């Protein structure tokens, strides 16, 4: 039997499969009937070999590291093997960027700032990662307005970039000319174009944007100035695609005002909100009211969750399938929320400050079925690179099997 494949799930699988086929052909006294060689090559081998990218892979994209500043590094958590692997670097360094998966399975990374800083390095450019070819394509339309600290999510085959920070049009290129944005843009991957869409009710930087079902986006928290020195926002806005594509300010607020928190949708109505500036350790489940127009008491739709062991800001979260408590990789059947990266300290939330700031490589796991944090032995291994102000995304990826 000739099996001309690479990218096997484990070292030695190809050899073991060949020996089984040879053993059958020679005659095995323990079995009355031998299997045809084609069963091994055409039926069994595809399950032990990565012919295409697998879903449910976790990407940590760009961000900022204390030693290296803005990063072009991309790391993928391989949920088949249960380990972090390095992906090809992006075309440019990006901190304060955002990412979303396109309908075709490619990953779009949007905006941010590079090693030149938040003024001279402000980025309108975007790029796309192709998980099959393992390449980055920079030939993607640029944002109408460069921005960093924005939220990003996919809905209805489109990608939305929400809020963030940018230079005021026509103002001098310096930090004092930065402003927090109400503006939003939408990307059409078929036309490869960005265009403006409905504005937020409040300017938001450091807000997190999640998709709720096939109808809504939610923009959670944030701050109303560039550096988070002013008001942290407890408010949530909902974008309704069936109501003419507009944002609605919800009456129900977060229990705690937060910016640069870790936020993930648990289902079509519940959102897990964790940490955020200024280095919060608290968490809560935010419940979107049945009617976006209804009036409720502040905090009436929220449920406190056990605190993290240590506060962190500039972190990100996504829902990801992981092994159940009694299972191991690659048997990922348990929906969890993973909290990745961030930092702990009193410095400005997205500036290159080093004093009194500790960045995290650790990954926290919240079991949504048991409603509790997993212990370190049941979580994910740490990322290779500590980072904050990064993008986090779940999409198809190529596990790094034996070559």
C-alpha positions in Angstrom: 0.0 0.0 0.0 1.4 3.4 -1.0 0.3 6.3 1.2 1.9 9.5 -0.2 0.6 11.9 2.5 2.2 14.3 4.9 0.7 16.3 7.8 -0.2 13.2 9.8 -1.9 13.7 13.1 0.9 12.1 15.1 4.5 11.0 14.3 4.6 7.3 13.3 0.9 7.1 12.2 1.8 6.5 8.6 4.3 3.7 9.4 1.8 2.0 11.8 -0.9 2.1 9.2 1.4 0.5 6.6 2.4 -2.3 9.0 -1.3 -3.0 9.7 -2.0 -3.3 6.0 1.0 -5.5 5.4 0.0 -7.7 8.4 -3.4 -8.2 6.9 -2.0 -9.0 3.5 0.3 -11.7 5.0 -2.5 -13.2 7.0 -3.4 -12.5 10.6 -4.5 -15.6 12.6 -6.5 -13.4 15.0 -8.9 -12.3 12.2 -10.7 -14.6 9.8 -11.0 -12.0 7.0 -8.4 -9.4 6.0 -9.3 -5.9 5.2 -8.6 -4.7 1.6 -5.7 -2.2 1.4 -8.0 0.4 0.0 -9.8 0.5 3.4 -6.6 1.6 5.0 -5.7 4.1 2.3 -9.1 5.6 1.5 -11.2 5.1 4.7 -8.9 5.1 7.7 -6.0 7.3 6.5 -8.1 10.5 5.9 -9.1 10.5 9.6 -5.4 10.4 10.7 -4.3 13.1 8.3 -5.0 16.8 7.9 -6.3 17.2 4.4 -7.7 20.6 5.1 -7.7 23.2 8.0 -9.8 22.1 11.0 -12.4 24.4 12.7 -12.2 25.5 16.3 -8.6 26.8 16.3 -7.7 29.8 18.5 -5.6 32.7 17.1 -3.8 35.3 19.1 -2.9 38.1 16.6 -0.5 41.0 17.0 -0.7 43.1 20.2 2.0 44.8 22.3 4.8 43.2 24.3 6.9 45.1 26.8 10.2 44.1 25.3 9.3 44.2 21.6 6.5 46.8 21.3 3.9 46.2 18.7 4.0 42.7 17.3 3.6 41.0 14.0 3.6 37.6 15.7 0.6 35.3 15.3 0.2 32.2 17.5 -2.4 29.5 17.1 -3.6 27.2 19.8 -3.9 23.8 18.1 -7.0 22.1 19.6 -6.1 18.8 18.1 -2.8 18.4 19.9 -3.5 20.9 22.8 -0.5 23.1 22.2 0.4 26.5 20.9 2.2 26.8 17.5 3.6 29.7 15.6 1.9 30.9 12.4 3.5 33.0 9.6 4.0 36.6 10.8 1.7 39.4 9.5 2.9 41.8 6.9 3.1 44.6 9.5 3.2 45.0 13.2 -0.2 45.7 14.8 -1.2 46.6 18.3 -4.7 47.7 19.2 -6.0 45.8 16.1 -9.1 43.7 15.7 -9.9 40.5 13.8 -12.9 38.5 12.5 -13.4 35.4 10.4 -14.8 35.8 6.9 -17.5 33.5 5.5 -14.8 31.7 3.4 -12.9 30.8 6.6 -10.1 33.3 6.1 -9.2 35.7 9.0 -9.4 39.5 8.5 -7.1 41.6 10.7 -8.2 45.3 10.8 -6.3 48.5 11.6 -4.2 49.1 14.8 -0.8 50.9 15.1 2.7 49.8 14.3 6.1 50.4 15.9 5.9 54.1 15.0 3.3 54.6 17.7 -0.4 55.6 17.9 0.1 58.8 15.9 2.7 58.2 13.1 2.0 54.4 13.2 -1.8 54.7 13.0 -3.0 52.1 10.5 -6.0 52.0 8.1 -4.6 48.9 6.4 -6.0 45.4 6.7 -4.7 42.0 5.8 -6.1 38.5 5.5 -4.7 35.1 6.6 -5.3 32.1 4.4 -5.2 29.0 6.6 -4.8 26.6 3.7 -1.8 28.2 2.1 -0.6 29.6 5.4 0.0 33.1 3.9 -1.0 36.7 4.5 -2.6 38.8 1.8 -2.1 42.6 2.2 -4.2 43.3 -1.0 -7.2 44.1 1.1 -9.2 47.4 1.0 -8.1 49.9 3.7 -10.5 51.4 6.3 -12.0 54.7 5.3 -10.6 56.0 8.6 -7.5 54.6 10.4 -8.3 53.5 13.9 -7.0 51.5 16.9 -8.7 50.2 20.0 -11.8 49.4 18.0 -14.1 46.3 18.2 -14.7 44.0 15.3 -17.2 41.2 14.6 -18.8 39.3 11.7 -22.5 39.3 11.0 -24.4 38.3 7.9 -21.3 37.7 5.8 -20.0 41.2 6.6 -17.4 42.5 9.0 -18.0 45.5 11.2 -15.3 47.8 12.7 -16.8 49.7 15.7 -15.5 52.8 17.4 -11.9 53.1 18.5 -9.4 56.0 18.3 -8.1 58.1 15.5 -6.6 61.5 14.6 -9.1 64.3 14.2 -9.4 65.1 10.5 -7.1 68.0 9.5 -5.6 68.2 13.0 -1.8 68.1 13.6 -0.3 64.7 13.9 0.3 64.5 17.7 -1.3 62.6 20.6 -3.4 65.6 21.6 -5.1 65.4 18.3 -6.5 61.9 19.0 -10.2 61.4 19.5 -12.5 58.6 20.5 -14.9 57.6 17.7 -18.6 57.0 17.3 -18.0 56.0 13.7 -18.3 52.5 12.4 -17.5 50.8 9.1 -18.6 47.7 7.4 -16.5 45.4 5.1 -18.0 43.5 2.2 -15.6 40.7 1.3 -17.1 40.1 -2.1 -16.7 43.7 -3.2 -13.5 44.1 -1.1 -14.8 47.5 0.1 -15.2 49.3 3.4 -18.0 51.9 3.8 -19.4 53.9 6.7 -22.4 52.6 8.5 -24.6 53.7 11.5 -22.8 55.5 14.3 -22.7 54.5 17.9 -24.7 56.7 20.4 -21.5 57.2 22.5 -17.9 57.3 21.4 -16.2 54.2 22.6 -12.5 53.1 22.7 -11.6 49.7 24.2 -15.2 48.5 23.7 -15.6 44.8 22.8 -18.0 43.8 20.1 -19.7 40.3 19.9 -22.2 38.7 17.6 -25.5 37.6 19.1 -27.2 35.1 16.9 -27.8 36.1 13.2 -29.3 39.5 13.9 -27.4 41.5 16.5 -24.0 43.0 17.4 -23.4 44.2 21.0 -20.8 46.8 21.8 -19.9 46.3 25.5 -18.3 49.0 27.7 -15.3 50.9 26.7 -14.2 54.4 27.6 -15.0 57.9 26.2 -11.5 59.2 25.8 -8.3 57.9 24.1 -6.3 56.8 27.1 -9.0 55.7 29.5 -8.4 58.5 32.0 -11.9 59.8 31.8 -15.2 57.8 32.2 -15.3 54.0 32.0 -18.6 53.1 30.4 -21.1 50.7 31.9 -23.3 50.9 28.9 -24.1 48.4 26.1 -25.3 49.2 22.6 -27.1 46.8 20.3 -26.9 46.9 16.5 -30.0 45.5 14.9 -29.7 44.4 11.3 -33.5 44.1 10.9 -34.2 47.6 12.2 -32.6 49.5 9.3 -29.1 48.8 10.7 -29.0 51.1 13.7 -27.5 51.1 17.2 -29.8 51.1 20.2 -28.6 52.1 23.7 -29.8 49.5 26.2 -31.3 50.5 29.5 -29.7 47.6 31.3 -26.1 48.4 32.3 -23.1 46.5 33.4 -22.6 46.0 37.2 -19.2 47.6 36.8 -18.0 50.1 34.2 -15.2 48.4 32.1 -12.9 49.1 29.2 -10.5 46.7 27.5 -12.3 43.8 29.2 -12.5 40.2 28.0 -16.0 39.7 26.5 -17.6 36.6 24.9 -21.1 35.7 23.9 -22.5 32.6 25.8 -25.6 32.4 23.6 -27.9 34.7 21.7 -28.8 36.7 24.9 -26.0 36.3 27.5 -22.6 37.9 27.4 -19.7 37.0 29.8 -17.7 40.1 30.7 -14.4 39.7 32.6 -11.8 42.1 34.0 -10.9 45.3 32.2 -9.2 48.5 33.2 -8.2 49.4 35.8 -6.9 45.8 36.3 -10.3 44.4 37.5 -10.6 40.8 38.6 -14.4 40.8 38.7 -16.7 39.1 36.2 -20.4 39.2 35.3 -22.9 37.7 32.9 -24.8 40.4 31.1 -28.2 39.5 29.9 -29.6 41.4 26.9 -33.2 42.4 27.6 -35.9 40.6 25.6 -36.8 43.9 24.0 -34.1 46.4 23.2 -36.6 49.2 23.9 -37.6 48.0 27.4 -36.9 49.8 30.6 -35.3 48.0 33.5 -33.4 48.9 36.6 -29.6 49.2 36.1 -28.0 45.9 36.8 -31.3 44.0 36.9 -30.2 41.7 34.0 -26.7 40.9 35.3 -25.4 37.9 37.3 -22.1 38.1 39.2 -19.5 35.4 38.4 -16.6 34.2 40.5 -13.6 36.6 40.3 -10.4 35.8 38.5 -7.5 35.1 40.8 -5.8 38.3 39.5 -7.0 41.4 37.7 -6.1 42.0 34.1 -6.9 44.6 31.5 -6.2 44.7 27.7 -7.2 41.1 27.6 -9.5 39.3 25.1 -12.0 36.4 25.3 -13.7 34.1 22.9 -15.9 31.0 23.2 -14.0 27.9 22.3 -14.7 24.1 22.4 -12.3 22.3 24.7 -12.2 18.8 26.2 -14.7 17.9 28.9 -13.2 17.3 32.4 -12.7 13.6 31.8 -11.5 13.9 28.1 -8.3 14.9 26.4 -7.4 16.6 23.1 -8.6 16.3 20.4 -12.0 15.5 21.9 -13.2 19.1 22.2 -16.9 18.9 23.0 -17.2 21.3 25.9 -18.0 25.0 25.2 -15.8 27.2 27.3 -14.7 30.8 27.4 -11.0 31.5 27.3 -9.4 34.7 28.5 -6.1 35.4 26.9 -3.3 37.9 27.6 -3.6 41.4 29.0 -1.7 43.1 31.7 -1.9 44.1 35.4 -0.9 47.6 36.4 -1.8 51.2 36.9 -0.3 52.5 33.7 -2.4 53.8 30.7 -4.2 50.9 29.1 -2.6 51.1 25.6 0.6 53.0 25.8 4.2 51.7 25.8 4.7 51.9 29.6 6.9 49.4 31.5 6.9 50.5 35.1 4.6 48.6 37.4 3.0 46.7 34.5 3.1 42.9 34.2 1.9 41.3 31.0 0.3 37.9 30.9 1.0 34.8 28.8 -1.4 32.8 30.9 -4.8 31.7 29.6 -7.8 31.3 31.8 -10.7 29.0 31.1 -14.3 29.4 32.2 -16.5 26.3 31.9 -19.8 27.6 30.8 -21.6 24.4 31.7 -20.4 24.2 35.3 -20.3 28.1 35.6 -16.8 28.0 37.2 -13.2 28.7 36.4 -11.1 25.7 35.6 -8.0 25.1 37.7 -4.6 25.5 36.1 -4.4 21.7 35.4 -7.6 21.9 33.4 -6.9 25.1 31.5 -4.7 25.9 28.5 -1.0 26.2 28.5 0.4 29.7 28.4 1.0 31.5 25.1 4.6 31.6 24.0 4.6 35.5 23.9 3.1 37.6 26.7 1.0 40.4 25.1 -1.8 42.9 25.5 -3.9 45.0 23.1 -4.0 42.0 20.7 -6.8 40.5 18.6 -8.3 37.1 19.4 -10.2 35.0 16.9 -11.5 31.4 16.5 -11.5 30.0 13.0 -10.1 27.2 10.7 -6.5 26.3 11.2 -3.9 23.8 10.1 -2.7 21.6 13.0 1.0 21.1 13.0 1.2 17.3 12.7 4.3 15.3 11.8 5.8 16.2 8.4 
